[in-house]
Amino acid sequence: MAVISVSDTTSEGEHRNDERLTPDELVARWKHRVNTKTLANWRSLGSGPRFTRIGNRILYSLSAVMDYEERRDYGSTKDYGKEKN
């Protein structure tokens, strides 16, 4: 996996490095449970993990992907669908 590392500045002015994944790399991370068309659809709907567009290239920060995954971590099926903060 050819992960891209991007240097960023947070809103507090702190400097951080965050790895970026292409849509294909994110599909591989999720073991092909979703495909790149699903990711494109989620982007158009404003759902799914946050992404960055640089030119015509789409990148997902690893921290945004992990945050998205964490928000979908449920203790039981009765919790599914409830908003998590």
Summary of the structure (lengths in Angstrom):
residues: 85
radius of gyration: 14.1
end to end distance: 30.7
largest distance: 41.7
contacts: 175
relative contact order: 0.16
helix: 35%
strand: 25%
